């Protein structure tokens, strides 16, 4: 079956540091890949997505590229801010009825 | 404002006392789903619905029921809650466009934190 593996957290960074959160997946067919973000006390919201190989999703300074050859969708940001502190989920959309398969989530804390 | 709402946001109950968590969306979405979030496990799908009167099991359906009598509402029912159902629950919806479901963004409610004693 489909599965998503994220790097172990939590991740703690200083403001303006470079961020990478690794995500790899196992899937059959041609899945779409997503990063969702959960701010404290809130529900999940879409951060970015890519629907086919070599697509790059980007939003709010975050980027991720769909790499079919390495089955990866790593999240990056060049300069994090305190307001980026949240839980980040990598997810895979691989079935016709739109089910999302999630990774375990990575807690990011950014200090001033 | 386009949104998914859930009620209640917080609930403490005792083993065996039936409860319902409501979910409503105002975006005319076809597809709705329930997930539970547990530490270290991410989110796991409980049940989903592709349209009115069409529901099916997700990955962890045991102990839960759902119904979809109206397009906008998708309540989650725990007939006899047990402590292992203590969790954070999210309802989600997406347009459900035929042939594009795997690409669609899902919109999540704010979550319901349930404690079963």
Interface residues (C-beta under 8 A of the other chain):
Chain A: X4 X6 X31 X32 X34 X36 X42 X43 X44 X45 X46 X49 X51 X89 X93 X94 X95 X96 X97 X98 X99 X100 X102 X103 X104 X105
Chain B: X4 X31 X33 X35 X40 X41 X42 X43 X44 X45 X48 X50 X56 X58 X90 X92 X94 X96 X99 X101 X102 X103 X104 X105 X106 X108 X109 X110 X111
